[in-house]
Amino acid sequence: MRNHTRTRMRRRLVTLGLLAGLLVPTTQAGAAEETPDGDIRARVEAVPGMRLTGEKPAAPGYRYFELSYRQPVDHRHPERGTFEQRLTLLHKSVRQPMVLYTTGYALGADPAFRSEPTKLVDGNQISTEQRYFGTSRPESGAVDYSTLDIWQAASDHHRLIQALKALYGGPWISTGGSKGGMTSVYHRRFYPRDVNGTVAYSAPNNTDDRDDTAYDALVERLGTPSCRAALKAAQREALVRRTELVHRYDAWAAKERRTFTTVGGADRALELAVLRAVPMFWQYGDATKCAEVPAPTASTDELYAWLDATSGLKNYTDQVLAPLTPYFHQLGTQLGYPQYRAPHLDGLLRHPGVQDVRSYVPRDVPLRFQPGAMADVDRWVRRHGSELLFVYGENDPATAERFRLGRGSRDAYVEVATANHRARLTDLTPEARARAEAALGRWAGR
């Protein structure tokens, strides 16, 4: 009788245990995994140097945190002060891959934003603000531009990754577009083992800033001969009507309370906008826009509106340039910046050298170019780069000087899509897309 009672009790305990197992929380559609993660908010806040500044509603299955992480102003001399680097965390599960999205600029604040690699690997995502952009600057607001270089920024990302790998121990992927894509490659150059793979979109590789012939050659191949002729004619006509357009430009600036101190006046700004119009037309447009290029007989209103829509006349005002001073400083010290030839405008140009990056930077900010910086990164990619995927658009002027692989490159790819500066994997041919997605999946352990 006693044995029979014990048997019944054991069966009952087993049944209760099974029921308890069924009641353990599991991942539900539209809910983040909390069981393996614990209180992820508390765990993130516990990371030394990390500060939570807010949490916002996110897409189903995610939590979205706004954070700042304390970084040294100078990684070689940490005692020289700190600043807080802004970042956001889109959390899904500590068991999913982590994607580091480097903006290269100031940080946006869209809880719904997921980069293409994040979607493909169904991962978490950290988005970072570049040092000295936005609010990621010393509390005093003063910036020591001698500490704004690609190594210091790469060290910011290295330090952040090391701090978070205790929470996210799975595969890491880095990615970014344009300057953000460049940033992801520079990070790999100095810390090649921080992540398992990198997807860099539309990342220029300006190894010799003195030679811009590749850019000139590319824009002379884009589109049809008639489209290229129409673009050149529109540029010429804008400078023929310079007096009218500058008067209109100045009036707009006065109304909007905008100024041209850095560039040096509305006349210089207009000339710069005209010179940049053709590369910017292709950077964000395509041949379907050729029909919109105004003819020489177009009204001044039409010509002004087209130039504004194509080159962005507000881009040359102090109010736009001031927050971008760190960007142009980097262009003028390490990254390089193309200047386009325009022989068809001979006799109409008044400001020699206006395309130089110095036009965008206040005179009290020093610029001393380091010609070896980009050449060093280029050598690393060709001799030692691995787990790299470069994606370009064939209509993008940045493709003129793209990254190229070498004998030492391993598990690395350069893919060119029928697209512009916004090229994505979805723009590739089916074969190239399959190859790229297979590589990304392999790096992410999918």
Secondary structure as UniProt FT lines:
FT   HELIX           2..22
FT   TURN            29..30
FT   TURN            35..37
FT   HELIX           40..45
FT   TURN            48..49
FT   STRAND          50..56
FT   TURN            60..61
FT   STRAND          63..72
FT   TURN            75..76
FT   HELIX           78..80
FT   STRAND          82..91
FT   TURN            94..95
FT   STRAND          98..102
FT   TURN            111..112
FT   HELIX           116..121
FT   STRAND          124..128
FT   TURN            131..132
FT   TURN            134..135
FT   TURN            139..140
FT   HELIX           145..147
FT   HELIX           150..164
FT   TURN            165..167
FT   STRAND          172..177
FT   HELIX           179..190
FT   TURN            192..193
FT   STRAND          197..201
FT   TURN            209..210
FT   HELIX           213..219
FT   TURN            220..221
FT   HELIX           225..240
FT   HELIX           242..256
FT   TURN            261..264
FT   HELIX           266..284
FT   HELIX           287..292
FT   TURN            296..297
FT   HELIX           300..311
FT   HELIX           313..316
FT   HELIX           318..321
FT   HELIX           322..324
FT   HELIX           325..330
FT   HELIX           331..335
FT   HELIX           343..345
FT   TURN            346..348
FT   TURN            352..355
FT   HELIX           357..360
FT   TURN            363..364
FT   HELIX           372..383
FT   STRAND          386..393
FT   TURN            394..395
FT   HELIX           397..401
FT   TURN            407..408
FT   STRAND          410..417
FT   TURN            421..422
FT   HELIX           425..427
FT   HELIX           430..443
FT   TURN            444..445
//
